[in-house]
């Protein structure tokens, strides 16, 4: 072990001054609290983002392929299906119809999103059959059957077996002018997606009925894909964009929710910077401690310089003290923070209202990269806070010190 580190440990472990020993303990505790808070905060932010992503992936396809001309893609498009089949990561895919419409029941009128699919195929994509709270998913094979979100069912005042009208905004031209196209449907099932956007506007229908109602003929809106690993969506998206003609649009589930994820990432960065201030404040204790120790050890510094120690050795001694305090505090803080994260995530300690936050409990997730970022950020702050007192100690004038000793 280098001499300057041995001396640094000796100074830190010295118990001659109870005040300095107390300041050392307080400095370490300050770093521990700051690092622990930063680890837990990042785990909360990452966990909440993870929970939302899982909720979205439970409902939405991983990738969708459409064209610049909406609803102008052939149902069995040979170009698209060939490229999809060549990608091993694709678990399943299906054509779909997607359109805005209006739902009416008596005097109630609401905007809805009509999604036409093949019921059996869609089990592997959106798994709506697992989200039913009432009704029978198999009835969706019938021409006039629909599955709707639970909030839409409440708004319309309908239940399984009841009927309501769907009105197309496209309509049709007649000799009497423009007339809206209307279709009477009955509720085959009610689904709980756990997301207000879907629960309040979703209407699922057989794809053949949807194409007929929206006068699409043999065309569809596009294809939706399910991948083995949804986090490979951007990679697969890039592959498809290169192979498909330029008028085809490929979007991943991340693209469809980009603004939400960007807001969460920005919030995480802001929280990192705010909580890092705790470590910064704790580092002031280190700076104060080293300054006080430098004043106390002036005689030792003078003796060391007299026997041949240069300014660099003195500088290294006091920098090492700051780094040792930072390393001990940071290591304990990281271990304590990770322990809290593990317990909170394993036992679902933080419960949430799913009607507000979309998820039942708050997951705690933190990556190795984030842990390393916290660890080295803390050490860097501790190192910087040690520079001035260490530099001041190295510049002590031995003649002035020994004159009065």
C-alpha distance (Angstrom), angle and dihedral (degrees) to the residues before:
residue distance angle dihedral
X1 . . .
X2 3.85 . .
X3 3.80 117.4 .
X4 3.82 94.9 -117.8
X5 3.82 91.4 55.7
X6 3.82 91.3 49.2
X7 3.80 90.4 52.1
X8 3.83 90.9 45.0
X9 3.83 91.1 54.7
X10 3.80 90.5 45.9
X11 3.80 91.4 53.8
X12 3.81 93.2 46.1
X13 3.81 94.1 48.3
X14 3.80 93.2 45.3
X15 3.82 110.1 118.8
X16 3.79 97.9 -172.8
X17 3.80 90.0 107.0
X18 3.81 114.0 47.7
X19 3.80 89.9 -167.9
X20 3.81 92.9 57.2
X21 3.82 91.7 44.5
X22 3.79 89.1 52.3
X23 3.83 90.9 48.4
X24 3.81 89.7 51.3
X25 3.82 91.5 53.1
X26 3.82 91.6 46.5
X27 3.82 90.7 50.0
X28 3.81 91.5 52.3
X29 3.82 92.6 46.0
X30 3.82 90.7 49.9
X31 3.79 91.5 54.8
X32 3.82 91.2 45.3
X33 3.82 92.1 52.7
X34 3.81 93.0 46.4
X35 3.81 95.4 47.9
X36 3.81 93.1 44.2
X37 3.81 91.3 50.1
X38 3.80 90.9 48.7
X39 3.83 93.3 49.5
X40 3.81 92.9 48.3
X41 3.82 93.3 44.9
X42 3.80 93.1 51.3
X43 3.82 89.7 46.5
X44 3.81 90.1 52.8
X45 3.80 93.8 48.8
X46 3.82 93.3 44.6
X47 3.81 91.1 43.9
X48 3.79 93.5 51.9
X49 3.81 90.3 48.6
X50 3.83 89.6 48.2
X51 3.81 91.5 50.0
X52 3.80 92.1 51.2
X53 3.79 91.8 47.9
X54 3.80 91.4 51.7
X55 3.80 90.3 48.9
X56 3.80 91.2 51.1
X57 3.81 92.5 46.3
X58 3.81 90.4 52.1
X59 3.79 89.0 62.7
X60 3.78 110.2 22.6
X61 3.82 129.7 63.9
X62 3.79 117.1 -109.2
X63 3.82 95.2 -125.1
X64 3.80 133.7 9.5
X65 3.80 126.8 -161.9
X66 3.81 120.2 -157.4
X67 3.80 137.1 154.0
X68 3.80 134.4 -115.7
X69 3.81 87.1 -110.8
X70 3.81 102.0 63.6
X71 3.80 116.5 -130.2
X72 3.80 91.7 7.5
X73 3.80 101.4 110.9
X74 3.79 119.4 110.2
X75 3.80 114.6 -115.0
X76 3.80 93.5 -124.1
X77 3.78 97.5 32.6
X78 3.83 104.0 -178.0
X79 3.83 93.8 -157.5
X80 3.81 94.5 53.9
X81 3.80 97.5 39.9
X82 3.80 92.6 49.4
X83 3.82 92.9 54.6
X84 3.81 92.7 43.6
X85 3.79 92.5 52.5
X86 3.82 90.5 51.7
X87 3.81 91.5 61.2
X88 3.82 111.7 85.9
X89 3.81 93.9 -163.9
X90 3.82 91.5 67.2
X91 3.80 110.7 100.7
X92 3.80 95.4 -175.7
X93 3.80 141.7 -24.1
X94 3.79 137.9 -164.6
X95 3.81 141.2 -179.2
X96 3.79 116.3 -108.2
X97 3.78 142.3 -173.1
X98 3.78 119.3 -139.6
X99 3.79 125.4 -176.8
X100 3.79 143.9 147.2
X101 3.78 118.2 -113.0
X102 3.80 143.5 154.9
X103 3.80 126.8 -104.5
X104 3.79 118.6 -153.8
X105 3.78 133.7 -175.6
X106 3.77 119.1 172.3
X107 3.82 102.5 -48.6
X108 3.82 96.1 -18.4
X109 3.80 117.6 103.6
X110 3.83 125.3 179.9
X111 3.77 138.7 171.6
X112 3.80 112.8 -113.2
X113 3.81 140.4 -178.7
X114 3.80 112.4 -131.5
X115 3.79 114.8 -153.2
X116 3.78 117.6 -171.0
X117 3.81 117.6 -160.8
X118 3.79 143.3 149.9
X119 3.83 101.2 -94.7
X120 3.81 96.7 -142.5
X121 3.81 93.1 45.9
X122 3.76 93.0 46.3
X123 3.80 91.6 61.1
X124 3.81 87.7 76.0
X125 3.82 94.4 45.3
X126 3.82 110.5 40.3
X127 3.83 100.9 4.0
X128 3.80 91.1 -143.5
X129 3.81 89.7 158.1
X130 3.83 87.6 69.2
X131 3.80 92.3 51.7
X132 3.81 97.1 56.7
X133 3.80 115.8 120.7
X134 3.80 92.7 179.1
X135 3.79 138.4 11.0
X136 3.80 135.4 29.2
X137 3.80 121.7 -68.6
X138 3.81 91.9 -155.5
X139 3.81 90.1 67.3
X140 3.81 88.4 70.2
X141 3.81 87.0 82.9
X142 3.80 87.3 72.1
X143 3.80 116.1 95.1
X144 3.81 99.0 -120.8
X145 3.80 99.2 33.9
X146 3.82 122.5 111.2
X147 3.79 138.4 179.4
X148 3.79 115.4 -141.7
X149 3.80 137.9 -172.3
X150 3.80 117.6 -95.9
X151 3.83 95.1 -117.9
X152 3.79 91.1 50.9
X153 3.81 89.0 50.9
X154 3.82 89.9 53.7
X155 3.81 92.0 46.3
X156 3.81 92.8 50.7
X157 3.79 92.8 40.2
X158 3.82 94.1 -127.2
X159 3.79 136.1 133.5
X160 3.79 135.7 -174.0
X161 3.82 109.5 -47.7
X162 3.82 94.6 21.1
X163 3.79 121.3 116.3
X164 3.81 136.1 -137.8
X165 3.79 136.8 168.7
X166 3.80 129.7 -99.4
X167 3.81 115.4 -154.0
X168 3.79 120.8 -161.4
X169 3.84 115.8 -138.9
X170 3.82 88.7 -148.8
X171 3.79 95.5 62.6
X172 3.78 122.5 166.5
X173 3.78 138.1 -89.5
X174 3.80 118.6 -115.2
X175 3.75 136.7 169.4
X176 3.80 87.4 -92.8
X177 3.80 92.5 52.8
X178 3.80 134.4 -101.3
X179 3.78 113.9 -10.8
X180 3.80 125.1 -174.8
X181 3.78 116.6 -122.7
X182 3.78 114.5 -122.2
X183 3.79 132.7 -167.1
X184 3.78 128.6 -173.3
X185 3.81 113.4 -139.2
X186 3.78 135.0 174.8
X187 3.78 128.6 -138.7
X188 3.82 112.1 -104.7
X189 3.80 94.7 171.7
X190 3.80 145.4 -4.5
X191 3.81 119.1 -136.8
X192 3.79 132.3 -157.7
X193 3.82 107.6 -150.1
X194 3.78 95.0 170.6
X195 3.81 89.6 -129.5
X196 3.80 120.7 97.3
X197 3.80 92.3 -146.0
X198 3.81 90.0 63.3
X199 3.80 100.0 31.1
X200 3.81 92.3 55.0
X201 3.82 100.8 44.9
X202 3.81 112.4 14.9
X203 3.80 119.7 121.2
X204 3.81 116.8 172.8
X205 3.79 119.1 -162.4
X206 3.79 139.6 166.9
X207 3.81 109.1 -80.7
X208 3.81 93.7 -127.4
X209 3.80 91.4 54.8
X210 3.81 90.5 46.9
X211 3.81 93.5 51.9
X212 3.77 91.4 48.1
X213 3.80 93.5 47.6
X214 3.81 94.2 48.5
X215 3.84 92.4 42.7
X216 3.82 92.9 -120.2
X217 3.78 97.8 142.2
X218 3.80 109.1 -165.8
X219 3.80 93.6 -15.0
X220 3.79 129.9 102.5
X221 3.81 136.3 -166.3
X222 3.80 93.9 -115.9
X223 3.79 147.9 -77.8
X224 3.77 128.7 -65.4
X225 3.80 123.2 -155.3
X226 3.78 136.0 -158.4
X227 3.82 117.4 -152.3
X228 3.80 130.6 -157.6
X229 3.80 89.5 -126.8
X230 3.83 112.4 28.2
X231 3.80 90.5 -164.3
X232 3.82 88.1 67.4
X233 3.81 89.0 63.3
X234 3.81 95.2 106.1
X235 3.81 91.3 51.8
X236 3.83 93.0 49.3
X237 3.80 90.1 44.0
X238 3.83 90.4 56.5
X239 3.81 90.8 49.6
X240 3.81 92.7 51.1
X241 3.82 93.2 45.4
X242 3.81 90.1 56.1
X243 3.81 94.6 48.0
X244 3.82 101.7 39.5
X245 3.83 123.5 75.6
X246 3.85 115.4 -90.8
X247 3.81 94.2 -106.2
X248 3.83 90.8 64.3
X249 3.81 116.7 93.4
X250 3.81 119.8 -150.4
X251 3.80 119.6 -167.2
X252 3.79 130.0 177.9
X253 3.79 126.1 -147.7
X254 3.80 86.7 -104.9
X255 3.82 91.2 57.7
X256 3.79 91.0 50.6
X257 3.83 90.8 54.2
X258 3.81 99.3 30.6
X259 3.82 97.3 125.9
X260 3.82 91.7 53.0
X261 3.81 94.5 49.8
X262 3.81 92.8 44.0
X263 3.80 90.0 52.9
X264 3.82 90.8 50.5
X265 3.82 92.3 49.1
X266 3.80 91.2 49.1
X267 3.79 90.4 49.4
X268 3.81 90.6 49.9
X269 3.82 91.0 52.1
X270 3.81 90.9 48.9
X271 3.81 91.5 50.0
X272 3.82 90.5 48.4
X273 3.80 90.7 54.7
X274 3.81 93.9 45.4
X275 3.81 95.9 47.9
X276 3.82 90.5 43.5
X277 3.81 85.7 65.9
X278 3.82 87.3 71.5
X279 3.80 88.8 61.5
X280 3.80 89.5 45.3
X281 3.82 91.3 53.6
X282 3.81 90.0 46.8
X283 3.80 89.1 52.5
X284 3.82 89.0 61.4
X285 3.80 86.3 66.6
X286 3.81 88.7 56.1
X287 3.79 91.3 50.1
X288 3.81 91.2 48.5
X289 3.81 91.8 45.9
X290 3.82 93.9 51.1
X291 3.79 92.0 46.4
X292 3.80 90.2 52.7
X293 3.80 92.2 45.2
X294 3.80 90.5 49.8
X295 3.82 89.7 55.3
X296 3.79 91.1 46.7
X297 3.82 93.6 48.1
X298 3.82 97.3 45.8
X299 3.81 91.0 115.1
X300 3.84 91.1 50.3
X301 3.79 90.2 48.8
X302 3.79 90.8 51.6
X303 3.82 92.2 49.3
X304 3.81 91.7 48.4
X305 3.79 91.1 50.9
X306 3.81 90.7 46.7
X307 3.81 92.0 56.7
X308 3.79 92.1 48.7
X309 3.81 109.2 -80.4
X310 3.81 112.2 144.6
X311 3.80 129.3 -146.3
X312 3.83 91.6 -95.4
X313 3.81 92.0 60.6
X314 3.81 92.1 51.2
X315 3.80 89.6 46.1
X316 3.82 91.3 51.3
X317 3.84 92.1 48.3
X318 3.79 93.8 57.7
X319 3.81 95.2 37.5
X320 3.80 88.0 52.6
X321 3.79 90.8 53.5
X322 3.80 90.7 55.2
X323 3.79 92.1 46.3
X324 3.82 92.6 47.3
X325 3.82 90.9 52.8
X326 3.80 89.6 46.2
X327 3.81 93.6 46.7
X328 3.82 93.7 49.3
X329 3.81 93.5 45.2
X330 3.80 93.9 43.5
X331 3.81 94.6 47.5
X332 3.81 93.5 49.1
X333 3.82 90.2 43.6
X334 3.81 92.6 52.1
X335 3.81 92.6 47.6
X336 3.81 92.0 46.6
X337 3.81 92.1 46.1
X338 3.81 93.1 49.0
X339 3.82 90.2 48.2
X340 3.82 90.9 53.6
X341 3.81 90.5 46.7
X342 3.82 92.1 50.1
X343 3.82 94.5 48.8
X344 3.82 94.4 43.5
X345 3.81 92.8 48.8
X346 3.81 96.5 42.1
X347 3.81 95.5 49.7
X348 3.84 98.1 33.1
X349 3.80 91.1 -125.4
X350 3.82 96.1 170.9
X351 3.80 111.0 65.2
X352 3.81 120.4 -164.7
X353 3.77 135.7 -164.0
X354 3.84 104.2 -109.9
X355 3.82 91.0 -155.5
X356 3.81 88.7 64.0
X357 3.82 105.9 27.4
X358 3.84 99.6 26.5
X359 3.83 91.5 -129.5
X360 3.82 130.3 81.4
X361 3.80 97.0 -137.3
X362 3.78 138.0 10.4
X363 3.83 113.3 -102.7
X364 3.81 116.6 -147.4
X365 3.82 111.0 -141.7
X366 3.78 130.3 165.3
X367 3.79 129.9 168.4
X368 3.79 128.2 -136.1
X369 3.80 89.0 -115.4
X370 3.81 91.2 56.6
X371 3.81 91.6 48.7
X372 3.81 90.5 51.1
X373 3.81 90.3 47.4
X374 3.82 90.6 54.1
X375 3.81 92.2 44.9
X376 3.79 96.5 51.5
X377 3.82 94.2 38.2
X378 3.79 88.9 57.1
X379 3.81 92.9 47.5
X380 3.81 92.3 48.2
X381 3.82 91.6 50.9
X382 3.82 90.5 49.3
X383 3.81 91.0 47.9
X384 3.81 93.0 50.1
X385 3.80 91.7 48.6
X386 3.84 88.9 54.2
X387 3.79 97.1 52.3
X388 3.83 100.4 79.9
X389 3.84 98.6 46.4
X390 3.83 90.3 42.3
X391 3.80 91.7 50.1
X392 3.82 91.2 47.3
X393 3.81 90.8 51.0
X394 3.81 91.9 50.1
X395 3.80 91.1 53.9
X396 3.82 95.7 54.5
X397 3.82 112.7 134.5
X398 3.83 107.0 -124.3
X399 3.81 93.3 -160.6
X400 3.81 91.0 58.1
X401 3.80 91.8 46.2
X402 3.84 97.6 47.9
X403 3.80 93.4 43.0
X404 3.81 90.5 73.9
X405 3.80 98.9 34.4
